[in-house]
């Protein structure tokens, strides 16, 4: 059986490399929201993902800046033309990357690697399922 993510480093400084395959391999629960008068999919995270909450993870993806010179960007498993926003991918294929050192500037579809603390979101429909806090780019 293949490990869903790779881990390396000293015990106190472990870095978990997480693939989009692992992030997208989740179940969903459909709930009706009265405020929107619609059904919405809520993520059901795997135990392996729950175990990574608050830990340092590394994720590679395509940058999708949604606000110029913001302190966060969207990171996608797919280029902009095929990403979640265009309807070609699922909601688990994108995450928020919140930068540790404030505002950063990226162009659409730059392929980058980021490292930060993973947070899972299963309640706030105005936020992505995955949030990478205190993120830095890994060069």
Secondary structure, 3 states (H helix, E strand, C coil): CCCCEEEECCHHHCEEEECHHHHHCCEEEEEEECCCCEEEEEEECCHHHHCCCCCEEEEEEEEECCCCCCCEEEEECCCHHHCHHHCCCCHHHEEEEEECCCCCCCCCCCEEEEEEEEEECCCCCCCCCEEEEEEEEEC
